[in-house]
């Protein structure tokens, strides 16, 4: 049975996104930029189709709820915290917390500190819960298996989330711009692109990012660290997902299949780019003439045509 661990880093990112955080007396997520969220739930064919589920976003932290009463109960937690003195303030971004433990957890997103290590393989994590989830990957039993690629999972929800990489399903839709996402965490991070907020700051160069995961990857450009090595040829990679995609060049495995034409790919990102051929999506517009492109590299080559040629 094939073992898959790359879901763990997504769990870490989603745990960070669920944290309730503030910046001084002003909430950083502007309610004007928090649209209603529609989730088009994918139902099996043997089930009756349900209407799209409308989620109600919290104007303070962006967390979504399927019932207004649940949102109201959640907002009361913000009200209680706002009454507290802001004793626990993040020294990196100014967000405040009700408990020192939550502040410490949040600041590890800035520093990249991972004090909890797996006793079996030594892999480190920022949270003990993430370590516990990882340690289960050393167990052999994975009763939920993907019918497309054979990867096993510990629970049904992770299997369903994984299957979207094969089907291309993106049930979480931003009603501000229409962009869709496979996971709710991706939608929450995307909202920041509408507000302009980039709360994660690189201490080396000052560049800011939408998510702690992006900041962690960026830090590797300063250190030059490539901790993930190919088991076949030893080539190093900064990200585990890129290393695994590379290893498939040795094995010939292409587990990501296009639902429209059946083309197979070694990496989910390759499938994502390929699907633009079918959807017609061209997300990279030229700022000069407005022409749009499927790839940023194509846009870069096109922009050179606008540069006046030297007539001398």
Phi, psi and omega in degrees: 000137182281137180257135181235127181243349189292348176293336187298318182294327176293324177298320179297318181295318181291326177297321179293322183292331183282351183292138176274117184224156182222165175232103181059220178271354184252127178287132185286328179278108183291123181302332181296338182257006179259096182283164169294145185250131177251129179248116177272096187285126178281119182253145173300154185297333182276004177248150179290133182292136178257157177293154179303136183275128180266126179257147182251111183279143174286127180291347181272315186234352177088353179296142186250152181222148182273352178229140178301326181294324178291321177297317181298318179296320178295319182297334177296331177292326176294319181299317180295319182292324181296335180282344180281151174292137183285067183285333187248087185249134178292126181285351181264318186233355176086359179290147184244154185224156180279337183230145178296330180294322178289324176297314181299319179297316180296316184293336175295337174292330178279318187275339183079008180295135178226085188278354184253115185250147177289131183287347183262321184237352177086358179297141186253151183221155180281335183233144178296328178295323178293321178296317180299317178297320179295319184298336176293337181292344178278346175282151185278330187285118176223088191287345183256110188246136178286127181289340183276318187233353176085001179292138181258150181224160183278334181218165185294323184295321179290326175296315180297320179296318179296320185298338177294336177291336177272318185277339184078008181295134177226086189280352183258116188243131174277117182280356175284319184228352178088357181292141183246157185221152179282336183228150180295327179298324177295322178293319180297318177294322180298325179306327181296336178290336176278326179278339183084001183284131174230084191282352185254111189254132176284124182286346181273316186235353178085358179291142183246158187221159180286328186226157178293329178296319178296321179296318180298318178295320180297322180304328181293337177290336177277321184275338184074007183291136175228081191284349184253114186250140177296130181287347182265309186244353177084001179298137183263150180221149179285329183240140182297321181300321178292324177296318181292322177298321178296318181299332178290341175291337175277319185273339183081004181290136177224082189279351184258115188247138178283126181289341183275317186235354178084002178297142183247147185223154181278339186226142180298328179293326177295321177295319180301315179293318180299320184297339177297335176296322181279320184278340183082005181293131176227088191280000184244097181271146174283125181290347182270308186245352177086355178297141186248154186223155179285323183241147178296328178295323177295321177298316181300318178294321180295320183299334178294337179288343178273348179282124181301134179282145179285117184278353182282000000 
